Amino acid sequence: QQWQEMTMPDKYYATGPAHGKYTHGHTIAGQRHRLGYVSDETWQRMVAQCEALQISANELTIRAILAYLKQLEG
């Protein structure tokens, strides 16, 4: 429940194994609300993609991955 006390909008990066894994982890979580509506499912896939590529995503990378995922979803 610790993540609820934080101002981070994304619980996936506020807790669990991914927390602190990337130097820009806080940035990833903090940017979600600026990217327009993103479903939890799509966001989790984006996070998984970042983990698979072992990257700390900046806003540009996040936008590129989300655009790619949206193309896949049709």
Buried (B, 14 or more C-beta within 10 A) or exposed (E): EEBEEBEBEBBBBBBEEBBEEBEBBBBBBBBBEEEEEBEEEBBEBBBEBBEEEEBEBEBEBBBEBBEEBEEEEE
